[in-house]
Amino acid sequence: MSDEEHQFESKADAGASKTYPQQAGTIRKSGHIVIKNRPCKVVEVSTSKTGKHGHAKCHFVAIDIFTGKKLEDIVPSSHNCDVPHVNRTDYQLIDISEDGFVSLLTENGNTKDDLKLPTDDSLLTQIKDGFAEGKDLVVSVMSAMGEEQICALKDIGPKN
């Protein structure tokens, strides 16, 4: 055996994949799918009959969960599609900085300062107004495929 030490450059994360495969025929409306490398929520699925050359096809209409853009894809129903791991986490809002970043309190007591305010106008004004009024706000953060964005807001009452 060799006595040399081998150094490996690790550029990978903990090995958790951003997506997992699922057969196209089993993906339903309000499920998630990856179309053009974007995580999407399925709004419509239609399946065509098998033709002369075999496969039934699934036609997916989906909306990007971060940008709101409508995307479409057609996949043979027996083939696998990528499905994103989508997580939703609630954080308490601590502060809003002038440059549009929010400071959030995680469950273990640390702060998370790397998220921008949402681009959705109604949600943005709700967050800013509620914060200005001194309310205790809890924001829901959706994360998928290495992206995170504030997607919802809960008011848990006035600050004590």
Secondary structure in CASP SS format (residue, H / E / C, confidence):
PFRMAT SS
TARGET T0000
AUTHOR 0000-0000-0000
METHOD secondary structure of the structure
MODEL  1
M C 1.00
S C 1.00
D C 1.00
E C 1.00
E C 1.00
H C 1.00
Q C 1.00
F C 1.00
E C 1.00
S C 1.00
K C 1.00
A C 1.00
D C 1.00
A C 1.00
G C 1.00
A C 1.00
S C 1.00
K C 1.00
T E 1.00
Y E 1.00
P E 1.00
Q E 1.00
Q E 1.00
A H 1.00
G H 1.00
T H 1.00
I C 1.00
R C 1.00
K C 1.00
S C 1.00
G C 1.00
H E 1.00
I E 1.00
V E 1.00
I E 1.00
K C 1.00
N C 1.00
R E 1.00
P E 1.00
C E 1.00
K E 1.00
V E 1.00
V E 1.00
E E 1.00
V E 1.00
S E 1.00
T E 1.00
S C 1.00
K C 1.00
T C 1.00
G C 1.00
K C 1.00
H C 1.00
G C 1.00
H C 1.00
A C 1.00
K E 1.00
C E 1.00
H E 1.00
F E 1.00
V E 1.00
A E 1.00
I E 1.00
D E 1.00
I C 1.00
F C 1.00
T C 1.00
G C 1.00
K C 1.00
K E 1.00
L E 1.00
E E 1.00
D E 1.00
I E 1.00
V E 1.00
P E 1.00
S C 1.00
S C 1.00
H C 1.00
N E 1.00
C E 1.00
D E 1.00
V E 1.00
P E 1.00
H C 1.00
V C 1.00
N E 1.00
R E 1.00
T E 1.00
D E 1.00
Y E 1.00
Q E 1.00
L E 1.00
I E 1.00
D E 1.00
I E 1.00
S C 1.00
E C 1.00
D C 1.00
G C 1.00
F E 1.00
V E 1.00
S E 1.00
L E 1.00
L E 1.00
T C 1.00
E C 1.00
N C 1.00
G C 1.00
N C 1.00
T E 1.00
K E 1.00
D E 1.00
D E 1.00
L E 1.00
K E 1.00
L C 1.00
P C 1.00
T C 1.00
D C 1.00
D H 1.00
S H 1.00
L H 1.00
L H 1.00
T H 1.00
Q H 1.00
I H 1.00
K H 1.00
D H 1.00
G H 1.00
F H 1.00
A H 1.00
E C 1.00
G C 1.00
K E 1.00
D E 1.00
L E 1.00
V E 1.00
V E 1.00
S E 1.00
V E 1.00
M E 1.00
S E 1.00
A E 1.00
M C 1.00
G C 1.00
E E 1.00
E E 1.00
Q E 1.00
I E 1.00
C E 1.00
A E 1.00
L E 1.00
K E 1.00
D E 1.00
I E 1.00
G E 1.00
P E 1.00
K C 1.00
N C 1.00
END
